[in-house]
Amino acid sequence: MLPRVNRDIRQAAVAGTWYSASGEQLADDVDRYLASATEAPRLRDLVAIIAPHAGLMYSGPVAAHAYQQLKGRSIDVIVLVGPAHAGGFDGVALYAGGGFDSPLGVAHVDSEYAARILAASPVVQPNRAPHAREHSLEMQLPFVRRLAPKATIVPLLMGRQTEETARLLGQALAEAALDRAVLLVASTDLSHYEDRATAERLDRVVIDHVQRFDADGLQAALIAHPNHACGGGPAVAVMRAARALGARDSVILNYADSGEVSGDTSLVVGYLAAALGSS
């Protein structure tokens, strides 16, 4: 007899390919990336981070710089906002209950917080289908589960990353904020499959806008050249929400590209780690 599958729990889609399916090995990998992350300015009040979502061996060393900001903090809810790579839909798809499985255990969805976001804007709708195979949020779980194992999550995927969707989502995220320790996470990679020199030029535009905490400028850059990032919409929405929630500072923690691991600089993907809050 086949084992029963809890249909409320999203099964890991890329465990064993994009990262280790062994909990012990995955924990070791995450710990190694965290230990190797250089010391960076630590925000006194952390509201949000920006982290990449490629295969762990490629983006993990960069993501660790963002997630090490969680060390020693008490976080109740982590709101994960990422792009739906295969989703040609309008608005934002919310996984409103149950949880996301991983080799490090299930991250349970905070249904109460999810309901608040739903009530805050019609741009967010319950829709599990886009989440089934999407990796942009799943790639955050190794760090989430390792550093904040007691935190619940709220998974949100942006379909068509329009300016209006990013604006409305940012408003909803800010309006839904509870009197709890909440962290917003924008999952985004930067330019894709350009040579290193071109990638650095494209990525510098995103980095400069994030460093200046300029969501409007980043949005304008993405409209002009969408290839600046594959998750630019989530970054804009989270930046807007973080500002509304009191964040005043934006710190660039790390930047690299896939060539640092692969050795191939002819076609690279850019990765950024940043933190938003108050110093």
C-alpha positions as CSV (number, residue, x, y, z in Angstrom):
1,M,0.0,0.0,0.0
2,L,1.3,3.4,-0.9
3,P,1.8,5.9,2.0
4,R,-0.8,8.5,2.4
5,V,0.1,12.0,1.4
6,N,-1.3,15.0,3.2
7,R,-2.7,17.1,0.4
8,D,-2.4,20.2,2.6
9,I,1.4,19.8,2.6
10,R,3.2,20.9,-0.6
11,Q,5.8,18.3,-1.4
12,A,9.4,19.4,-2.1
13,A,9.8,19.7,-5.9
14,V,13.6,20.1,-6.3
15,A,15.0,18.2,-3.3
16,G,17.7,15.8,-4.5
17,T,18.5,18.0,-7.5
18,W,18.8,21.7,-6.5
19,Y,19.8,20.8,-3.0
20,S,20.4,17.6,-1.0
21,A,17.4,15.4,-0.1
22,S,19.2,14.4,3.0
23,G,18.3,16.5,6.0
24,E,21.7,15.9,7.6
25,Q,23.6,16.8,4.5
26,L,21.4,19.8,3.8
27,A,21.9,21.2,7.4
28,D,25.7,20.7,6.9
29,D,25.6,22.6,3.6
30,V,23.6,25.5,5.0
31,D,25.8,25.7,8.1
32,R,28.9,25.8,5.9
33,Y,27.5,28.6,3.8
34,L,26.6,30.6,6.9
35,A,30.0,30.1,8.4
36,S,31.7,31.3,5.2
37,A,29.6,34.4,4.9
38,T,31.7,37.4,5.6
39,E,30.8,39.7,8.5
40,A,28.4,42.4,7.3
41,P,26.6,45.3,8.9
42,R,23.8,43.9,11.1
43,L,20.6,45.8,11.2
44,R,19.2,46.5,14.7
45,D,15.6,46.2,13.4
46,L,15.3,43.7,10.6
47,V,12.1,44.0,8.4
48,A,13.0,42.3,5.2
49,I,15.7,40.5,3.2
50,I,16.3,40.0,-0.5
51,A,17.8,36.6,-1.3
52,P,18.4,34.5,-4.5
53,H,16.8,31.2,-5.5
54,A,19.1,29.2,-7.8
55,G,20.5,25.8,-7.0
56,L,22.0,25.8,-3.5
57,M,25.5,25.3,-4.6
58,Y,25.3,28.4,-6.8
59,S,23.2,30.8,-4.8
60,G,23.6,29.4,-1.3
61,P,26.8,31.3,-0.6
62,V,25.1,34.6,-1.4
63,A,21.8,33.8,0.3
64,A,23.7,33.0,3.5
65,H,24.8,36.7,3.8
66,A,21.1,37.7,3.9
67,Y,19.9,34.9,6.2
68,Q,22.7,35.3,8.7
69,Q,20.8,38.5,9.7
70,L,18.2,36.1,11.3
71,K,20.7,34.7,13.8
72,G,19.7,35.5,17.4
73,R,16.3,37.0,16.4
74,S,12.9,35.8,17.4
75,I,10.7,35.6,14.3
76,D,7.1,34.4,14.3
77,V,6.2,34.6,10.6
78,I,8.2,34.7,7.5
79,V,6.4,36.0,4.4
80,L,7.9,34.5,1.2
81,V,7.4,36.5,-2.0
82,G,8.7,35.1,-5.2
83,P,8.1,34.9,-9.0
84,A,6.2,32.1,-10.6
85,H,8.6,31.1,-13.4
86,A,6.0,29.1,-15.3
87,G,2.9,31.1,-14.3
88,G,1.2,33.2,-16.9
89,F,-1.5,34.5,-14.5
90,D,-2.5,37.8,-13.2
91,G,-2.1,38.8,-9.6
92,V,-0.6,36.9,-6.7
93,A,-1.1,33.2,-5.8
94,L,-1.3,32.4,-2.1
95,Y,-0.8,29.0,-0.5
96,A,-3.2,29.7,2.3
97,G,-2.9,26.7,4.6
98,G,-1.1,23.5,5.3
99,G,2.6,23.7,4.9
100,F,5.7,23.2,2.7
101,D,7.7,20.0,3.3
102,S,11.5,19.9,3.1
103,P,14.3,17.6,4.2
104,L,14.6,19.8,7.3
105,G,10.9,19.4,8.2
106,V,7.6,21.0,7.4
107,A,7.3,24.8,7.4
108,H,3.7,25.4,8.4
109,V,1.6,28.1,6.7
110,D,0.2,30.7,9.0
111,S,-3.4,30.6,7.9
112,E,-4.4,33.6,10.1
113,Y,-1.7,35.8,8.6
114,A,-2.6,34.5,5.1
115,A,-6.2,35.5,5.7
116,R,-5.2,39.0,6.6
117,I,-3.3,39.4,3.4
118,L,-6.2,38.0,1.4
119,A,-8.5,40.6,3.1
120,A,-6.1,43.4,2.4
121,S,-6.2,43.2,-1.4
122,P,-8.1,41.4,-4.2
123,V,-4.8,41.2,-6.1
124,V,-4.0,38.2,-3.8
125,Q,-6.0,35.0,-4.4
126,P,-5.9,31.5,-2.9
127,N,-4.2,29.4,-5.7
128,R,-2.1,26.4,-4.9
129,A,-1.5,25.3,-8.5
130,P,1.4,27.6,-9.3
131,H,3.2,26.5,-6.2
132,A,3.4,22.8,-7.1
133,R,6.7,22.8,-9.1
134,E,7.9,26.4,-8.4
135,H,11.4,26.6,-6.9
136,S,11.7,30.3,-6.0
137,L,10.1,29.9,-2.5
138,E,11.3,26.3,-2.0
139,M,14.9,27.5,-2.3
140,Q,14.4,29.7,0.8
141,L,13.4,26.8,3.0
142,P,16.8,25.4,3.8
143,F,17.8,28.6,5.4
144,V,14.3,29.3,6.9
145,R,14.1,25.9,8.5
146,R,17.7,26.0,9.8
147,L,17.6,29.5,11.3
148,A,14.0,29.9,12.2
149,P,12.5,26.4,12.7
150,K,9.6,27.6,14.8
151,A,8.5,30.3,12.4
152,T,5.4,29.9,10.3
153,I,5.4,31.0,6.6
154,V,3.1,32.7,4.2
155,P,4.0,31.7,0.6
156,L,3.1,34.2,-2.2
157,L,3.9,33.9,-5.9
158,M,3.6,36.8,-8.4
159,G,2.3,35.8,-11.8
160,R,2.7,38.7,-14.3
161,Q,5.0,41.1,-12.5
162,T,3.2,44.3,-13.5
163,E,3.8,47.6,-11.8
164,E,0.2,47.6,-10.5
165,T,0.5,44.1,-9.0
166,A,3.8,45.1,-7.2
167,R,2.2,48.2,-5.9
168,L,-1.0,46.5,-4.6
169,L,1.0,43.6,-3.1
170,G,3.3,46.0,-1.3
171,Q,0.3,47.8,0.2
172,A,-1.3,44.5,1.2
173,L,1.9,43.2,2.9
174,A,2.1,46.4,5.0
175,E,-1.6,46.5,5.9
176,A,-1.6,42.9,7.0
177,A,1.3,43.3,9.4
178,L,0.3,41.9,12.8
179,D,1.7,42.7,16.2
180,R,4.2,39.9,15.8
181,A,7.8,39.4,14.8
182,V,7.4,39.3,11.0
183,L,10.1,39.0,8.3
184,L,9.5,39.7,4.6
185,V,11.6,37.8,2.1
186,A,11.9,38.8,-1.6
187,S,13.2,35.9,-3.6
188,T,14.9,37.0,-6.8
189,D,17.8,36.3,-9.0
190,L,19.3,39.0,-11.2
191,S,20.3,38.9,-14.9
192,H,20.2,35.6,-16.7
193,Y,22.7,34.0,-19.1
194,E,24.7,37.1,-20.1
195,D,28.5,37.3,-20.1
196,R,29.9,38.5,-16.8
197,A,30.6,42.0,-18.0
198,T,27.1,42.5,-19.3
199,A,25.6,40.8,-16.2
200,E,27.5,43.2,-13.9
201,R,26.3,46.2,-15.8
202,L,22.7,45.0,-15.7
203,D,22.9,43.9,-12.1
204,R,24.5,47.1,-11.0
205,V,21.3,49.0,-11.8
206,V,19.3,46.8,-9.5
207,I,21.9,46.9,-6.8
208,D,22.1,50.7,-6.9
209,H,18.3,51.1,-6.6
210,V,18.2,48.6,-3.7
211,Q,21.1,50.3,-2.0
212,R,19.2,53.7,-2.3
213,F,16.0,52.0,-1.1
214,D,14.4,53.3,-4.2
215,A,11.5,51.0,-5.1
216,D,10.1,53.5,-7.7
217,G,13.5,53.6,-9.5
218,L,13.8,49.9,-9.5
219,Q,10.3,49.5,-10.9
220,A,11.1,52.0,-13.7
221,A,14.3,50.1,-14.5
222,L,12.4,46.8,-14.7
223,I,9.8,48.3,-17.0
224,A,12.6,49.6,-19.3
225,H,14.5,46.3,-19.2
226,P,12.7,43.3,-17.6
227,N,15.9,41.2,-17.9
228,H,17.5,43.0,-15.0
229,A,15.9,40.4,-12.7
230,C,13.5,37.4,-12.8
231,G,12.0,38.4,-9.4
232,G,12.1,42.1,-9.7
233,G,8.4,42.4,-8.9
234,P,8.7,40.7,-5.5
235,A,11.7,42.9,-4.7
236,V,9.7,46.1,-5.5
237,A,6.7,44.9,-3.5
238,V,8.8,43.9,-0.4
239,M,10.8,47.2,-0.6
240,R,7.5,49.2,-0.6
241,A,6.1,47.1,2.3
242,A,9.3,47.4,4.3
243,R,9.3,51.1,3.9
244,A,5.7,51.4,5.1
245,L,6.5,49.2,8.1
246,G,9.2,51.5,9.2
247,A,12.4,50.3,7.5
248,R,14.8,53.2,6.8
249,D,18.0,51.6,5.7
250,S,18.9,49.2,2.9
251,V,22.2,47.4,3.1
252,I,23.8,45.4,0.3
253,L,25.3,42.3,1.9
254,N,26.8,40.4,-1.0
255,Y,26.7,40.0,-4.8
256,A,28.1,37.3,-7.0
257,D,27.3,35.3,-10.1
258,S,27.1,31.6,-11.1
259,G,30.6,31.8,-12.7
260,E,32.1,31.9,-9.2
261,V,31.1,28.3,-8.8
262,S,30.9,26.9,-12.4
263,G,34.0,28.7,-13.7
264,D,32.1,29.7,-16.8
265,T,31.9,33.5,-17.1
266,S,30.4,33.4,-20.7
267,L,26.8,32.9,-19.4
268,V,26.1,33.7,-15.8
269,V,23.2,34.4,-13.5
270,G,23.5,37.2,-10.9
271,Y,22.7,36.8,-7.2
272,L,22.1,39.5,-4.6
273,A,21.7,39.5,-0.8
274,A,20.4,42.6,0.9
275,A,18.7,43.6,4.2
276,L,16.1,46.2,4.9
277,G,15.4,47.7,8.3
278,S,16.9,50.2,10.7
279,S,20.5,50.4,11.9
